[in-house]
Amino acid sequence: MSSRLSLPVLDQVVQSIVACERCERLRAYCKGIGETKRRAYLDQTYWAKPVPGFGDPRARILILGLAPGAHGANRTGRPFTGDGSGDFMYPVLHAMGLASKPTATHRDDGLKLKHSYIASVVRCAPPGDKPTPQEIRNCSPHLTAEIAALKRVKVVVCLGKIAFDGYLAHLVNTGELASKRGFGFGHGAEYVLPGGVHLITSYHPSLRNTLTGKLNAAMFSKIFIRARELARLD
C-alpha cells in the first residue's frame, strides 16, 4: 500500500483510539486527573483522553512504550510529551536523526518524527503506572491496527518489559508467533521475528531508571544506533 493510501487508514486508527471507552477504571482515572490537575499545570486543559501514537507514517522504526504519564501525555495528548521520560528520550532521537528537535512540550510544538513512530501498549494513564492484564488485552486491538497501518516497519524498539510482553502478545494473537517461549527481556536484547522484523529491547526511560543511572544517554543512544543499522537508515 502506498503512503498516500495508508495515511487515511492511520487517521482512522487514531480516531478510534481517541474515542475508546473500553476500560472504565482507566477512563475515570484519566478524567479525574484532568479535573484536579497538578499545581504547575492548573492553567492548562488536560487532554484526558486515550493517547494515540504519532510519527512518520512511513516509519521503519516503531518505538513502543508502556502508557501515557498522568501529567505527561494524559495532559498533552502526545506520547512522551511534557514529562521526564520525554525530556530524556527526545534529545537522543534528535541526535539520531529521528526527531526534528530535542524537546517535546505540547502537541503543537512543531516536533516531527522521521523514519520513526511512537506508540504504547496501553493508551490511557494507569494508576501507579500499572495497567491490569485485562486492560492491556482491551487495548491490544489498537496496537494491532496501528502496526497494520505502518507498512514499512523493520525494527520494533520496546521500552520496558510491559511493552515487550505486550508486543509479544500481539505477535501471538496475530499468529506471527506460536508462543512467547525463547524470548527474554533485557537491555539491548535482539530478536529476528518471522517476516524479518527485528525486535530490540531497552530499559524504559522513566525517571526511576534515568535518575538512578540504570539507564543513561549512552546506553539509550546505542539502542537507536543499532535500530538505524537494522532499519538500513545508514
C-alpha positions in Angstrom: 0.0 0.0 0.0 1.3 3.4 -0.9 1.9 6.1 1.8 -1.0 8.2 0.3 -3.3 5.3 0.9 -2.0 4.4 4.3 -2.5 7.9 5.8 -6.3 7.8 5.9 -6.1 4.3 7.5 -3.8 5.6 10.2 -6.1 8.6 10.7 -8.9 6.2 11.3 -6.9 4.2 13.8 -6.1 7.5 15.7 -9.7 8.5 15.8 -10.7 5.0 17.1 -8.1 5.2 19.9 -9.2 8.7 21.0 -12.8 7.6 21.2 -12.1 4.4 23.1 -14.1 3.8 26.4 -13.3 0.1 26.9 -11.6 0.5 30.3 -13.9 2.1 32.9 -11.2 2.3 35.6 -8.7 4.0 33.3 -11.1 6.4 31.8 -12.3 7.5 35.2 -8.7 7.9 36.4 -7.6 10.0 33.4 -10.6 12.3 33.5 -10.2 12.7 37.3 -6.5 13.7 36.8 -7.6 16.1 34.1 -10.0 17.8 36.5 -7.8 18.0 39.6 -4.6 18.7 37.7 -1.1 19.2 39.1 -0.4 22.6 40.6 2.1 23.5 37.9 -0.5 22.9 35.2 -3.6 24.5 36.7 -4.0 26.9 33.8 -3.8 24.1 31.2 -6.6 22.0 29.8 -5.7 18.3 30.1 -6.1 16.1 27.1 -7.5 13.4 29.4 -8.5 11.0 26.6 -6.8 7.9 25.2 -3.5 8.9 23.6 -2.8 7.7 20.0 0.6 7.1 18.6 2.3 9.7 16.4 5.2 10.0 14.0 6.1 9.2 10.4 3.5 7.0 8.6 6.4 5.7 6.5 8.4 4.8 9.7 10.9 2.0 9.6 11.3 2.1 13.4 8.4 1.6 15.8 9.1 2.7 19.3 6.8 1.1 21.8 6.2 2.3 25.4 4.0 1.4 28.3 1.3 4.0 28.7 0.8 7.8 28.9 2.1 9.6 32.0 -0.7 11.0 34.2 0.6 14.6 33.9 2.6 14.0 30.7 0.8 12.5 27.7 -2.5 12.5 29.6 -2.1 16.3 29.8 -0.5 17.0 26.4 -2.2 14.3 24.2 1.1 13.0 22.7 3.4 10.2 23.8 6.4 11.1 25.9 5.5 14.8 25.7 5.7 17.1 28.7 7.3 14.6 31.1 10.7 13.5 32.4 10.8 10.4 30.1 10.3 12.5 27.0 12.9 15.0 28.3 15.4 12.1 28.3 14.3 10.4 25.1 13.8 13.2 22.5 17.4 14.6 22.7 18.6 11.1 21.8 16.1 10.7 19.0 17.1 14.2 17.7 20.8 13.3 17.8 20.0 10.1 15.9 18.1 12.0 13.2 14.8 10.5 14.2 13.2 13.7 15.6 13.2 17.2 14.3 14.0 18.8 17.6 15.3 17.7 21.1 12.3 18.9 23.1 8.6 17.9 23.3 6.4 20.2 25.3 2.9 20.1 23.7 1.0 18.7 20.7 1.5 21.9 18.6 5.2 22.5 19.3 6.3 21.6 15.8 8.0 18.4 16.7 8.1 15.8 13.9 9.5 12.3 13.7 11.5 10.9 10.8 11.7 7.2 10.0 10.0 6.5 13.4 6.7 6.2 15.0 5.9 6.1 18.8 3.0 4.2 20.3 2.2 2.4 23.6 0.6 -0.9 24.6 -1.9 1.0 26.8 -3.4 4.3 25.7 -4.7 5.6 29.0 -2.6 6.6 32.0 -3.0 3.8 34.6 -2.8 4.4 38.4 0.7 3.7 39.6 1.8 3.1 36.0 0.4 -0.4 36.4 -2.4 -1.5 34.0 -4.2 -4.7 34.7 -3.7 -7.7 32.3 -7.3 -7.3 31.2 -6.7 -3.6 30.4 -3.7 -4.5 28.3 -5.8 -7.0 26.5 -8.6 -4.5 26.0 -6.1 -2.1 24.4 -4.3 -4.6 22.2 -6.6 -4.1 19.1 -5.4 -0.5 18.9 -1.7 -1.7 18.6 -2.6 -4.3 16.1 -4.4 -1.7 13.9 -1.5 0.8 14.1 1.0 -1.9 13.2 -1.1 -3.0 10.3 -1.2 0.6 9.0 2.6 1.1 9.4 3.6 -0.9 6.3 7.3 -0.2 6.3 8.4 -1.0 9.9 11.6 -3.1 10.0 12.6 -2.6 13.6 10.5 -2.5 16.8 12.1 -1.0 19.9 10.3 -2.0 23.1 10.8 0.4 26.1 10.4 -1.7 29.2 9.2 -5.2 30.0 5.5 -4.4 29.8 5.8 -3.0 26.3 7.9 -6.1 25.4 5.3 -8.5 26.8 2.5 -6.5 25.1 4.3 -6.7 21.7 4.9 -10.4 22.0 1.2 -10.9 22.9 0.3 -9.0 19.7 2.6 -11.4 17.7 1.0 -14.4 19.3 -2.6 -13.0 18.8 -2.0 -12.3 15.1 -0.4 -15.8 14.6 3.1 -14.4 13.8 4.5 -16.3 16.8 3.3 -19.7 18.1 4.3 -18.7 21.7 6.5 -16.3 23.7 8.9 -19.2 24.5 12.5 -18.3 23.9 12.1 -14.5 24.4 13.5 -12.8 27.4 13.7 -9.1 28.3 17.0 -7.4 28.9 18.5 -4.1 27.9 19.9 -4.4 24.3 18.4 -7.9 23.6 17.7 -8.5 20.0 15.5 -11.0 18.1 14.7 -11.6 14.5 11.0 -12.3 14.0 9.2 -14.2 11.3 9.0 -12.0 8.3 12.3 -10.4 9.1 11.3 -7.6 11.5 13.9 -7.0 14.2 13.0 -6.6 17.9 15.2 -4.7 20.2 14.6 -4.2 24.0 15.6 -1.3 26.2 15.0 -0.2 29.7 12.2 2.3 29.9 13.4 5.9 30.0 11.4 6.6 33.2 12.8 8.9 35.9 13.2 5.9 38.2 15.6 4.4 35.7 17.4 7.5 34.4 17.8 9.2 37.8 19.3 6.1 39.4 21.7 5.5 36.5 20.1 2.2 35.5 19.7 3.8 32.0 21.9 6.6 30.7 22.1 8.5 27.5 25.0 6.5 26.1 23.1 3.2 26.7 20.0 4.6 25.2 21.8 6.0 22.2 23.3 2.6 21.4 19.8 1.2 21.1 18.9 3.6 18.4 22.3 3.4 16.6 21.5 -0.3 16.3 17.9 0.3 15.3 19.1 2.6 12.5 21.5 0.0 11.3 18.9 -2.8 11.3 16.4 -0.5 9.6 19.1 0.3 7.0 18.9 4.0 7.5 22.7 4.4 7.5 
